[in-house]
Amino acid sequence: MLSDNFPKCYSHSQVIKMRIPSRYAPLLFSALLSAIMVAIVSAFVLVISQGLHAGFAAQWLRSCLTTWPVAFPTVAVVAPLVRDLVGRMTV
C-alpha cells in the first residue's frame, strides 16, 4: 500500500493530500522529462564512448548533474512550442 512507504505519523488521508498543485504541472513535466532524458542519453553516450568501467556510475552521475541544468529550462521553454506545433500539424 502507498502509505506503507511513509512514516507512521501520517494517516492514509494525509498521504493522499500530499500532492503538488496542478499549476505546477508544466514545471513538474519539464523536470521529470528532462531528468529521464538526461539519465538515458548520458548513460548511452558514456557506454558507447568509454564502455562500462569501474568509475562508470560516478562519471554518469557527474554527467547527469552537469547536463540537467541545461536540459530542464530547455524542455520548459521548448515543450509548449512543440505542443502548439503538433496541434497545428494534426487534425
Stockholm file with secondary structure:
# STOCKHOLM 1.0

chainA/1-91         MLSDNFPKCYSHSQVIKMRIPSRYAPLLFSALLSAIMVAIVSAFVLVISQGLHAGFAAQWLRSCLTTWPVAFPTVAVVAPLVRDLVGRMTV
#=GR chainA/1-91 SS CGGGGSCTTSCHHHHHHCCCCGGGHHHHHHHHHHHHHHHHHHHHHHHHHHCSCTTHHHHHHHHHHHHHHHHHHHHHHHHHHHHHHHHHHCC
#=GC SS_cons        CGGGGSCTTSCHHHHHHCCCCGGGHHHHHHHHHHHHHHHHHHHHHHHHHHCSCTTHHHHHHHHHHHHHHHHHHHHHHHHHHHHHHHHHHCC
//
